[in-house]
Amino acid sequence: METEVSSRAAALRARLEGAAVDHARFTGPPVDFNDWTPEELGAIWGALHRAARFGHDDIARLNLARTLLEQVTEAGLAPQLAGAVFLDALDAAAEYNGEWEYVIGCLACLQGEAPAGTAAQARRILGETSGWAERPYQAWLLARLVGDDTPVQFAQLMEERHARYPMPLTLQELALLPQLAQASLLALAGSPHSSFWNRDSIGEADPAEVLADDAAYVDFARTILEQAARHIAAIHDGSVPYAADAAFATADSPVLARAARVAAYRDDAWFRPVIAVLLPLACVAPGAAKSAPSQSLAMALGHAVETIPTPESLLALRTALAQVRHAGIRKKLERNLKPAERALAERPDIAWRIGMPGPMGKRRQAMLARRLEAGYASEVWFGLDQWRALRDDADIETVARALVWRTGDGQAFMLDGKGAIDAQGQPVQLPEQGDIGLWHPLHGSGEQRAAWQALLAQRRVRQPLRQVYREIYAPSGDDSAPFAGYQLSLPTLLGLARREGWRLDDDEGLSRQFGVWRVLLRLGGRIYPGAGGACTSNGLAPAQMMPMAPVAYSEACRAVDLLVSASALALVEEEQSAQREERLFYLANLAPGPMAGMRRTVLCQVFAQQIEAGRMALEPRHLTVGRHAIHLVTGRVTLDGAEVATEVLAKGNKLGAVPWLPHDEALLEKIVGLAGQLLKR
C-alpha cells in the first residue's frame, strides 16, 4: 500500500511540475485528497504552490493547482513537512512579504527540527528590510530562522520606526517574543489580523485565544492593561494633562485590545476592574469636550468586547455608550453592543455572574430577556442549581415566571406559585437535578404550541420576549433558497444589518454567526458600505456543509426576515426594463415608513367591506385573515407564526408602473391575491 500511495503522490507531482504528456488535452485522473495522508500532501506541497503561481505559461497546470488548493482549504487538510520536503516547500515561496503567510504555514507543519539549509531559504524569503515593519511578527520569526545578526537588525529597524511613529507597547510586545511558546509565535505570525483586529475579523482564528494559554503573554497582558487603566484614570483626575486622541499611540491600540481579549478568554478576575475603567474613560474626555483620549483604543476595545465578552466588559461597553460624546465612537460602539450580548449568552457559565446591571424595573427586565433570547441559536442550558440561584434576583424571577422552560428530558413547563405547570395548566414535578433551558416553539408540536398560546391568552400573560407566538421556519424541502426574489433598499438594509451584527462580505453578501453556524444572505448588485440604490436578495444559505440544528436555522431565518421585511421595496421580475430600474432606484432612497403606510392605505380601501365585517384586520405590519397573517412588505403568509406555502396565479396583464405611488405595484398585487385566496378558505 505504501508503494501505491507514494506512486500517486509522485504522479501528481510530475503533473504539477509540467512533465511531458501524451496529448495536449491530457489532464490526468481527478484527484481527491480526502484519503491522502499528511505525508503525501507534504510530498507535493512545494510543487502544488509553485504551479498555483504565475511564472509559467501552462494555464491548465495553473488551474489544476488552484482547484486542488481550494479542495485542501475546504477540507481543512494540512501537510506534514520535514527534511528535504520542508526545504522544497520553502523553495516555492517568492521573495516578497506577501509570501510570508505561506512560509509561516509551512513552519506550523514542520515535524522536528528545521533542517540544514533553512537559514539560507529564510534569508532569501525575508528579502530587503523595507517590508519588515509591515508584518513585524512574521518578520521576527523569519529573522530568528536566519540567525546571525538578522534579529538585531530587525530590532534596530523597529526602534527607528518607533522614533518616527511612537509605539512603546508594540516594542515591549516584540521584546517579549523570545519568551513565548512556538504555538504562540505561530498564532501571532500566522494570523492576517495580528496587527489590526476589527469586527470583520470576528469568526476568524484569533491569536489571543492561543496566547491565553501562554503564561508569559498573560503576565504581559496584565501589566500593560493595568498600566493603561492607571494612565487613563490619571488623565481624568488631572494628574496627567489631557490632549485629544493622545493617551496612547495608535499603533499600540491593537496590542492593548489583544491583551484584553486574552484576559477575556481566561475570564481572569483582575481584568474585571481594569476594563470597567479603561473602556469608559478611553472614549470620553474629562470635562465637556466632545473629543476622546483615544479613539482607536475605544473602538479596538469595543471590537474586543464583541469578540469575547464577559459580564464586566459588556457592562463597561454599556457604561461607555451612556457617557460618550464623540459621535463617531458612539456609532462604532453601538454596532458592538447587540452582537456582544448574543456572544455573552453563549457563555452561560459566566454570563450571569453579576446578574443584570442597572436599577430594578422594566428596562432591566428587557435587557435580561434579550440576553436569554440571544442564547436560542446555541440552545443554552443552565444547571438546575444555577437556574434557581438566578431567580433570587427579583427582575430575573419576574421574567422567568412569564416564560416557558424545558427540562433536559424535554418536559416543557411554566412557573406557577411555588410549583410548575404544563401547557394544559396541570402541575408537573421538576427534577431534583439536571439542566433547564429556554423553550422554543420548535421544541413542541403544533398542538403543544397552540396549547401554550391558549394558556397564556387565558391567563393574560405578557411575555418579555416573543416566545409562544414566535415565528418559526423550516427548510422548504425543494432546495429553494428562502427570502430570494426581493429587491432591497441598500441604505435601509446595510444600516439595519450593521446594528444587528451582520458582516458585509465583499463576494457573498451579508454573513452572521448563529451558534456554531455561519449563514449568508446572498445579495446581487454592487454592495459596499454607504451604497445607495437597490440590490437583489438571492436567499439564505449556510456557509458550511454541516446541517444546521432546526432552532438555529429558524433563528437565522427570523433574523433574515427582519432585514428583508425592513428593506424590501419590490419583487424581482424576470424582465427588467430601464424604466423599472430607474423606478427602483427612486423607491430605494425613500424612507420605508411612508412606503408601507401608503400600501396599508391602499389595502384599507380595497378591503374596506371585509375589514368592516371583521373578516380581515390591518395591523402595523400585517394584513390578518382569521389566524393567517400576510406581511405587508414581503407578502409572506404565516399561520400562528409558522410559514404557509402559497402561490398566486397570475391573471391578465401585470399592473403598470404608476410614478406617484411610493410602493411596488407587483408586490401589492401579490398581497391582494393572497388575501383573496385566504378569504375563500
PEVEN-V198296 format. One record per residue. N is the residue number from 1. RES is the residue in one small letter. SS is DSSP state (@ for helix, = for strand, . for the rest). D_LAST is the distance of its C-alpha to the last C-alpha in Angstrom with 2 decimals. Layout:
N/RES/SS/D_LAST + N/RES/SS/D_LAST
This chain:
1/m/./67.59 + 2/e/@/69.23 + 3/t/@/70.84 + 4/e/@/67.50 + 5/v/@/65.77 + 6/s/@/68.62 + 7/s/@/68.68 + 8/r/@/65.06 + 9/a/@/65.70 + 10/a/@/68.89 + 11/a/@/67.16 + 12/l/@/64.44 + 13/r/@/67.11 + 14/a/@/69.01 + 15/r/@/65.95 + 16/l/@/65.41 + 17/e/./69.07 + 18/g/./68.99 + 19/a/./71.02 + 20/a/./71.72 + 21/v/./69.14 + 22/d/./69.58 + 23/h/./67.21 + 24/a/./65.99 + 25/r/./62.33 + 26/f/./62.82 + 27/t/./60.65 + 28/g/./61.12 + 29/p/./58.70 + 30/p/./55.61 + 31/v/./56.35 + 32/d/./54.22 + 33/f/@/55.73 + 34/n/@/53.63 + 35/d/@/56.46 + 36/w/./59.32 + 37/t/./61.59 + 38/p/@/62.47 + 39/e/@/65.99 + 40/e/@/64.74 + 41/l/@/62.69 + 42/g/@/65.82 + 43/a/@/67.85 + 44/i/@/65.76 + 45/w/@/64.79 + 46/g/@/67.48 + 47/a/@/67.08 + 48/l/@/63.31 + 49/h/@/63.66 + 50/r/@/66.52 + 51/a/@/64.47 + 52/a/./61.45 + 53/r/./63.57 + 54/f/./64.90 + 55/g/./68.59 + 56/h/./68.44 + 57/d/./67.26 + 58/d/./65.33 + 59/i/@/61.69 + 60/a/@/60.49 + 61/r/@/62.22 + 62/l/@/60.79 + 63/n/@/57.21 + 64/l/@/57.78 + 65/a/@/59.17 + 66/r/@/56.36 + 67/t/@/53.72 + 68/l/@/55.57 + 69/l/@/55.83 + 70/e/@/52.06 + 71/q/@/51.70 + 72/v/@/54.16 + 73/t/@/52.36 + 74/e/@/48.88 + 75/a/@/50.32 + 76/g/./52.35 + 77/l/./55.60 + 78/a/./59.12 + 79/p/./62.52 + 80/q/./65.61 + 81/l/=/68.60 + 82/a/./72.27 + 83/g/@/75.68 + 84/a/@/75.86 + 85/v/@/72.09 + 86/f/@/71.63 + 87/l/@/74.23 + 88/d/@/72.58 + 89/a/@/69.25 + 90/l/@/71.08 + 91/d/@/72.76 + 92/a/./69.37 + 93/a/./68.99 + 94/a/./70.08 + 95/e/./72.43 + 96/y/./70.17 + 97/n/@/68.23 + 98/g/@/64.83 + 99/e/@/65.77 + 100/w/@/66.57 + 101/e/@/63.12 + 102/y/@/63.50 + 103/v/@/66.97 + 104/i/@/65.76 + 105/g/@/63.15 + 106/c/@/66.05 + 107/l/@/67.96 + 108/a/@/65.03 + 109/c/./65.20 + 110/l/=/69.00 + 111/q/./70.37 + 112/g/./73.73 + 113/e/./76.19 + 114/a/./76.07 + 115/p/./78.45 + 116/a/./81.53 + 117/g/./80.61 + 118/t/@/77.61 + 119/a/@/79.56 + 120/a/@/80.43 + 121/q/@/76.84 + 122/a/@/75.67 + 123/r/@/78.42 + 124/r/@/77.26 + 125/i/@/73.58 + 126/l/@/74.37 + 127/g/./76.06 + 128/e/./77.42 + 129/t/@/77.05 + 130/s/@/75.14 + 131/g/@/71.73 + 132/w/./72.38 + 133/a/@/71.25 + 134/e/@/67.83 + 135/r/@/66.98 + 136/p/@/69.44 + 137/y/@/68.10 + 138/q/@/68.11 + 139/a/@/71.48 + 140/w/@/73.00 + 141/l/@/71.94 + 142/l/@/73.31 + 143/a/@/76.48 + 144/r/@/77.02 + 145/l/@/76.76 + 146/v/@/79.36 + 147/g/./81.76 + 148/d/./85.22 + 149/d/./84.98 + 150/t/@/81.42 + 151/p/@/79.84 + 152/v/@/82.53 + 153/q/@/81.83 + 154/f/@/78.12 + 155/a/@/79.00 + 156/q/@/81.30 + 157/l/@/78.64 + 158/m/@/76.15 + 159/e/@/78.88 + 160/e/@/79.58 + 161/r/@/75.91 + 162/h/@/75.86 + 163/a/@/78.78 + 164/r/@/76.73 + 165/y/./73.26 + 166/p/./73.66 + 167/m/./71.68 + 168/p/@/73.65 + 169/l/@/70.85 + 170/t/@/70.07 + 171/l/@/73.75 + 172/q/@/73.73 + 173/e/@/70.78 + 174/l/@/72.53 + 175/a/@/75.68 + 176/l/@/73.68 + 177/l/@/72.45 + 178/p/@/75.51 + 179/q/@/74.67 + 180/l/./71.08 + 181/a/./69.96 + 182/q/@/69.21 + 183/a/@/65.48 + 184/s/@/65.45 + 185/l/@/67.33 + 186/l/@/65.00 + 187/a/@/61.93 + 188/l/@/63.42 + 189/a/@/64.70 + 190/g/@/61.73 + 191/s/./59.04 + 192/p/./58.40 + 193/h/./57.35 + 194/s/./60.61 + 195/s/./61.96 + 196/f/./58.73 + 197/w/./55.67 + 198/n/./52.66 + 199/r/@/48.96 + 200/d/@/48.31 + 201/s/@/50.67 + 202/i/./48.53 + 203/g/./47.27 + 204/e/./50.48 + 205/a/./53.41 + 206/d/./55.13 + 207/p/@/58.94 + 208/a/@/58.98 + 209/e/@/57.25 + 210/v/@/60.23 + 211/l/@/62.78 + 212/a/./61.52 + 213/d/./63.36 + 214/d/./66.61 + 215/a/@/68.93 + 216/a/@/70.97 + 217/y/@/67.99 + 218/v/@/66.57 + 219/d/@/69.93 + 220/f/@/69.94 + 221/a/@/66.42 + 222/r/@/67.41 + 223/t/@/70.60 + 224/i/@/69.14 + 225/l/@/66.13 + 226/e/@/68.37 + 227/q/@/70.81 + 228/a/@/68.03 + 229/a/@/66.77 + 230/r/@/70.31 + 231/h/@/70.85 + 232/i/@/67.73 + 233/a/@/68.59 + 234/a/@/72.11 + 235/i/@/70.76 + 236/h/@/68.79 + 237/d/@/71.73 + 238/g/./74.06 + 239/s/./76.26 + 240/v/./75.26 + 241/p/./75.01 + 242/y/./71.54 + 243/a/./70.78 + 244/a/./67.30 + 245/d/./65.77 + 246/a/./69.05 + 247/a/./68.65 + 248/f/./68.07 + 249/a/./68.59 + 250/t/@/65.41 + 251/a/@/66.32 + 252/d/@/66.49 + 253/s/@/62.98 + 254/p/@/61.45 + 255/v/@/64.12 + 256/l/@/63.34 + 257/a/@/59.59 + 258/r/@/60.19 + 259/a/@/62.41 + 260/a/@/59.61 + 261/r/@/57.16 + 262/v/@/59.81 + 263/a/@/60.21 + 264/a/@/56.45 + 265/y/@/55.98 + 266/r/@/58.74 + 267/d/./57.56 + 268/d/./61.22 + 269/a/@/62.11 + 270/w/@/64.53 + 271/f/@/61.74 + 272/r/@/59.87 + 273/p/@/62.41 + 274/v/@/63.15 + 275/i/@/59.66 + 276/a/@/59.27 + 277/v/@/62.23 + 278/l/@/62.01 + 279/l/@/58.49 + 280/p/@/58.31 + 281/l/@/61.88 + 282/a/@/61.64 + 283/c/./59.03 + 284/v/./60.65 + 285/a/./64.11 + 286/p/./66.52 + 287/g/./66.70 + 288/a/./64.29 + 289/a/./64.29 + 290/k/./60.99 + 291/s/./62.47 + 292/a/./62.35 + 293/p/./65.01 + 294/s/./63.18 + 295/q/@/59.99 + 296/s/@/60.06 + 297/l/@/60.47 + 298/a/@/57.74 + 299/m/@/55.23 + 300/a/@/56.52 + 301/l/@/56.22 + 302/g/@/52.66 + 303/h/@/51.80 + 304/a/@/53.70 + 305/v/@/51.67 + 306/e/@/48.40 + 307/t/@/49.76 + 308/i/./50.91 + 309/p/./50.44 + 310/t/./52.12 + 311/p/@/51.34 + 312/e/@/54.49 + 313/s/@/53.89 + 314/l/@/50.36 + 315/l/@/51.88 + 316/a/@/54.54 + 317/l/@/51.90 + 318/r/@/50.21 + 319/t/@/53.69 + 320/a/@/54.51 + 321/l/@/51.37 + 322/a/@/52.22 + 323/q/@/55.67 + 324/v/./55.67 + 325/r/./56.66 + 326/h/./56.66 + 327/a/@/53.43 + 328/g/@/53.54 + 329/i/@/54.01 + 330/r/@/51.26 + 331/k/@/48.80 + 332/k/@/49.78 + 333/l/@/49.73 + 334/e/@/46.32 + 335/r/@/44.95 + 336/n/@/46.61 + 337/l/@/45.21 + 338/k/@/41.60 + 339/p/@/42.47 + 340/a/@/45.45 + 341/e/@/43.33 + 342/r/@/41.10 + 343/a/@/44.21 + 344/l/@/45.87 + 345/a/@/42.91 + 346/e/./43.64 + 347/r/./47.15 + 348/p/@/46.33 + 349/d/@/49.94 + 350/i/@/51.15 + 351/a/@/48.12 + 352/w/./48.62 + 353/r/./52.42 + 354/i/./52.89 + 355/g/./49.63 + 356/m/./48.08 + 357/p/./50.36 + 358/g/./50.45 + 359/p/./50.59 + 360/m/./48.39 + 361/g/./45.18 + 362/k/@/41.66 + 363/r/@/42.66 + 364/r/@/44.26 + 365/q/@/41.28 + 366/a/@/39.02 + 367/m/@/41.50 + 368/l/@/41.40 + 369/a/@/37.60 + 370/r/@/37.75 + 371/r/@/40.38 + 372/l/@/38.36 + 373/e/@/35.24 + 374/a/@/37.45 + 375/g/./38.26 + 376/y/./34.74 + 377/a/./35.27 + 378/s/./38.54 + 379/e/./37.29 + 380/v/./40.37 + 381/w/=/41.92 + 382/f/=/44.42 + 383/g/=/47.13 + 384/l/@/46.70 + 385/d/@/49.98 + 386/q/@/49.09 + 387/w/@/45.70 + 388/r/@/47.47 + 389/a/@/50.20 + 390/l/@/47.82 + 391/r/./46.49 + 392/d/./49.95 + 393/d/./48.83 + 394/a/@/47.24 + 395/d/@/44.63 + 396/i/@/43.68 + 397/e/@/43.40 + 398/t/@/41.11 + 399/v/@/38.76 + 400/a/@/38.99 + 401/r/@/37.95 + 402/a/./34.67 + 403/l/./33.64 + 404/v/./32.55 + 405/w/=/35.22 + 406/r/=/35.80 + 407/t/=/38.94 + 408/g/./40.35 + 409/d/./39.08 + 410/g/./35.44 + 411/q/./35.33 + 412/a/=/33.14 + 413/f/=/34.51 + 414/m/=/35.03 + 415/l/=/38.36 + 416/d/=/38.79 + 417/g/./42.23 + 418/k/./44.77 + 419/g/=/42.42 + 420/a/=/38.95 + 421/i/=/35.66 + 422/d/./32.69 + 423/a/./28.94 + 424/q/./29.28 + 425/g/./32.18 + 426/q/./34.74 + 427/p/=/38.11 + 428/v/=/38.79 + 429/q/./42.20 + 430/l/./42.70 + 431/p/./45.07 + 432/e/./48.64 + 433/q/./48.56 + 434/g/./46.27 + 435/d/=/43.87 + 436/i/=/41.08 + 437/g/=/38.36 + 438/l/=/35.46 + 439/w/./32.17 + 440/h/./29.37 + 441/p/@/25.69 + 442/l/@/26.29 + 443/h/@/29.02 + 444/g/./26.56 + 445/s/./23.56 + 446/g/@/20.01 + 447/e/@/20.93 + 448/q/@/24.13 + 449/r/@/22.57 + 450/a/@/20.25 + 451/a/@/23.43 + 452/w/@/25.45 + 453/q/@/22.97 + 454/a/@/22.95 + 455/l/@/26.75 + 456/l/@/27.40 + 457/a/@/25.19 + 458/q/@/27.04 + 459/r/@/30.37 + 460/r/./29.55 + 461/v/./30.92 + 462/r/./30.94 + 463/q/./31.29 + 464/p/./33.81 + 465/l/./31.68 + 466/r/./27.98 + 467/q/./27.89 + 468/v/./25.30 + 469/y/./22.63 + 470/r/./24.19 + 471/e/./22.24 + 472/i/=/22.67 + 473/y/./22.94 + 474/a/./23.72 + 475/p/./25.19 + 476/s/./22.83 + 477/g/./24.85 + 478/d/./25.26 + 479/d/./28.22 + 480/s/./26.56 + 481/a/./27.87 + 482/p/./25.50 + 483/f/./25.62 + 484/a/=/27.20 + 485/g/=/26.82 + 486/y/=/27.38 + 487/q/=/30.32 + 488/l/=/31.77 + 489/s/=/34.30 + 490/l/@/37.39 + 491/p/@/39.03 + 492/t/@/35.99 + 493/l/@/35.28 + 494/l/@/38.90 + 495/g/@/39.59 + 496/l/@/36.68 + 497/a/@/37.36 + 498/r/@/40.96 + 499/r/@/40.14 + 500/e/./37.70 + 501/g/./40.34 + 502/w/./39.34 + 503/r/=/42.25 + 504/l/=/42.63 + 505/d/=/43.71 + 506/d/./45.39 + 507/d/./44.23 + 508/e/./40.81 + 509/g/=/39.02 + 510/l/=/38.33 + 511/s/=/38.98 + 512/r/=/38.76 + 513/q/=/39.69 + 514/f/=/37.31 + 515/g/./39.57 + 516/v/./41.49 + 517/w/=/39.07 + 518/r/=/39.29 + 519/v/=/36.27 + 520/l/=/36.24 + 521/l/=/33.97 + 522/r/=/35.21 + 523/l/=/35.79 + 524/g/=/37.06 + 525/g/./39.61 + 526/r/./42.78 + 527/i/./42.16 + 528/y/./44.96 + 529/p/./45.62 + 530/g/./45.39 + 531/a/./43.64 + 532/g/./41.83 + 533/g/./39.29 + 534/a/=/36.24 + 535/c/=/35.67 + 536/t/=/33.06 + 537/s/=/31.16 + 538/n/=/31.62 + 539/g/=/29.82 + 540/l/=/30.87 + 541/a/=/33.32 + 542/p/=/35.68 + 543/a/./39.31 + 544/q/./40.62 + 545/m/./39.93 + 546/m/./39.44 + 547/p/./35.83 + 548/m/./34.49 + 549/a/./33.68 + 550/p/@/29.95 + 551/v/@/30.48 + 552/a/@/32.71 + 553/y/@/30.25 + 554/s/@/27.45 + 555/e/@/29.88 + 556/a/@/31.04 + 557/c/@/27.55 + 558/r/@/27.03 + 559/a/@/30.34 + 560/v/@/29.49 + 561/d/@/26.16 + 562/l/@/28.36 + 563/l/@/30.64 + 564/v/@/28.04 + 565/s/@/26.02 + 566/a/@/29.31 + 567/s/@/30.77 + 568/a/=/28.12 + 569/l/=/28.69 + 570/a/=/27.22 + 571/l/=/25.71 + 572/v/./28.28 + 573/e/./28.69 + 574/e/./30.49 + 575/e/./32.94 + 576/q/./34.52 + 577/s/./36.87 + 578/a/@/39.71 + 579/q/@/38.12 + 580/r/@/34.93 + 581/e/@/37.16 + 582/e/@/39.00 + 583/r/@/35.81 + 584/l/@/34.55 + 585/f/@/37.94 + 586/y/@/37.74 + 587/l/@/34.31 + 588/a/@/35.47 + 589/n/./38.27 + 590/l/./36.34 + 591/a/./35.63 + 592/p/@/32.01 + 593/g/@/31.51 + 594/p/@/31.80 + 595/m/@/29.59 + 596/a/@/26.63 + 597/g/@/27.55 + 598/m/@/27.48 + 599/r/@/24.06 + 600/r/@/22.82 + 601/t/@/24.65 + 602/v/@/23.12 + 603/l/@/19.53 + 604/c/@/20.67 + 605/q/@/21.91 + 606/v/@/19.06 + 607/f/./16.46 + 608/a/@/19.14 + 609/q/@/17.56 + 610/q/@/14.22 + 611/i/@/16.47 + 612/e/@/18.84 + 613/a/./16.34 + 614/g/./15.35 + 615/r/./11.69 + 616/m/./13.00 + 617/a/=/16.27 + 618/l/=/18.73 + 619/e/./20.80 + 620/p/./23.88 + 621/r/./22.28 + 622/h/=/18.49 + 623/l/=/15.72 + 624/t/=/13.47 + 625/v/=/9.92 + 626/g/./9.95 + 627/r/./11.53 + 628/h/=/10.81 + 629/a/=/13.79 + 630/i/=/14.75 + 631/h/=/18.52 + 632/l/./20.24 + 633/v/./22.96 + 634/t/./21.59 + 635/g/./17.92 + 636/r/./17.37 + 637/v/=/14.01 + 638/t/=/14.56 + 639/l/=/13.12 + 640/d/./16.06 + 641/g/./18.39 + 642/a/=/17.57 + 643/e/=/16.68 + 644/v/./13.49 + 645/a/./14.31 + 646/t/./12.61 + 647/e/./14.25 + 648/v/./14.38 + 649/l/./16.06 + 650/a/./19.07 + 651/k/./19.55 + 652/g/./23.09 + 653/n/./25.60 + 654/k/./25.05 + 655/l/./25.71 + 656/g/./29.42 + 657/a/./31.25 + 658/v/./31.84 + 659/p/./34.79 + 660/w/./34.41 + 661/l/./30.88 + 662/p/./31.34 + 663/h/./28.22 + 664/d/./26.90 + 665/e/@/25.00 + 666/a/@/23.37 + 667/l/@/21.81 + 668/l/@/20.62 + 669/e/@/19.13 + 670/k/@/17.21 + 671/i/@/15.87 + 672/v/@/14.85 + 673/g/@/13.14 + 674/l/@/11.15 + 675/a/@/10.25 + 676/g/@/9.21 + 677/q/@/6.88 + 678/l/@/5.32 + 679/l/@/5.56 + 680/k/@/3.83 + 681/r/./0.00
